[in-house]
Amino acid sequence: MTKDKNTKAPLQTSFYYGWIIVAVAGLSVFFSGPGQTYSVSIFIDYYIEDFEYSRSLVSGIYSGATLCAGFALFMMGRLVDRFGQRTMMVAVGIFLSLALFWNAFLLGPIMMFFGFFMIRLFGQGSMTLIPNTLVPQWFIRKRGRALSVMAIGGFASSALMPPLNTWMIETAGWRTAWGIWGTLLLIVFVPVAFFFVRNQPKLVGEVPDGIPKPVKDGDEPSPNIEVNEKSWTLKEAMATKAFWFILFCVIVPALVNTAITFHIVSIMGLRGLDTGVAAMVLTLMAIIGFPVTFLTGYLVDRFQVHYILAITFFGHIFTLLLLLFTDTWWLAVAFGVLWGFVNGFERIVLSIVWPNYFGREHLGSIKGLAQTVMVIGSALGPLPFGIFYDWLGGYQEVILLTIAFPVTAGILALSSPQPRYEDYHG
C-alpha cells in the first residue's frame, strides 16, 4: 500500500488522532448520500415528468447502472490497497463531484445511465467502502465503538438528504440540486480529506486505539496489538469457508432492505395505510437505528462477532413476519421500531467482521468484493417483489419466500467463527 510521507499528525490534539479520522470517515459516509437510493428516489418523479419517460424505463436504467457499478466496485477495493485511503478518498470525492455535475446536465437516457452509474460507483459504493477500510486501520480493540460513531454520518445523511433534496428541487430545480451537492463535495469534503486523513496510525507516531508506547527502556512494553494482528490476502481469505458464508450474509440485508424500502409505499397501501405511514416507518427505522449502533459497537468489542451477526438475521426473520401482519398504524410503528433495531445491528456487524476475521493489510480488496456483492444485491432486491406484485397482486407470497434468506444467513453466521490463521498457514 502506498504510504503517506507525514511523520506527525496534521492537527495536534489532546486525544487520540484516530477520532479525527472517524469524524472524516463519517463525513465521507454522509456525502455518499447523493448516490444512495434514499436520495436518488426524490429525483425520479421529476425525471419522469421532465423527460416524459415511463417509470419502468427509469427504474430499468437505474437497476442496470447499479449492477454495472457493483461489478466495477471490486477494482476500487484493489486501488485502495495499492494507493491508500487518503489518495483514494480525495480522488473519489473529486470524481463524485464531477458525476453530480454530469447529472445536472442530463439530456437523454444514455447520459442518465452513465450518471446513475457514476453516482452509484463513486457515491453508494466507494464513499462507503473507503471509510470502512480506513477506520479499522486506526482501531482494533475499540473498532466497534469507532464504527458506531462513524455511522452517525450515514444516519444523518439518510435523515437530511431526502427533505433537503425536495426543498432544493422545489425551490431551484433538480439540475441545481445536483450542482449544489457537487459544489459542496469539492469545497467541503475534498479539502477535509486531503488535509486530515492519514492511512495508518504509525504514520503519525501512534498505534491502533491510541495505546501509549513506552518512553524509557525500563518501561513495560505496551500491548502493541498492531504487531500481533494477522492479515490475509484476498486469495487466502477465499480459501476459508467463513469467507463464503459471511459473503452470503452480506447480500441478504442489501437484498431484503432495498426491496422493502423500494416498495414500502405500495406494501402499506395494500393494507389501507397511506404514504404518511410509510414515511413514518422509514423515519422510525433511522431514529431507532442510530442509538442501536452504539449498543452494537459495545457488543462486538466484547463478544464473538458471528454470534451478533446471527442475532441480526434472526431479527430480520421477526421483522418480515411482522410485516406480513402489519395492517394498522400501531403495527406499522412496531415494524419500524423492530426494523430500526435490526438495521442498527447490521450496519456495525457487517462492517467489523471483515477486519476482525482477515486483518487490515488487504482489507480494501476483501471489503471491495463484499461491497460489490452488496451493491448487486441492492440492485436485484426490488425486482422479485415487483414481479410477484404484477403476477399475484400482492406481496404476501414473496415476503414468505424472502424469509428463507435470513434463515439461511443466520445458520451460516453461527457456522462461521473467526478462522485461525495458523490452520491455513501452518
Order of alpha helices (4+ residues) and beta strands (2+ residues): alpha-alpha-alpha-alpha-alpha-alpha-alpha-alpha-alpha-alpha-alpha-alpha-alpha-alpha-alpha-alpha-alpha-alpha-alpha-alpha
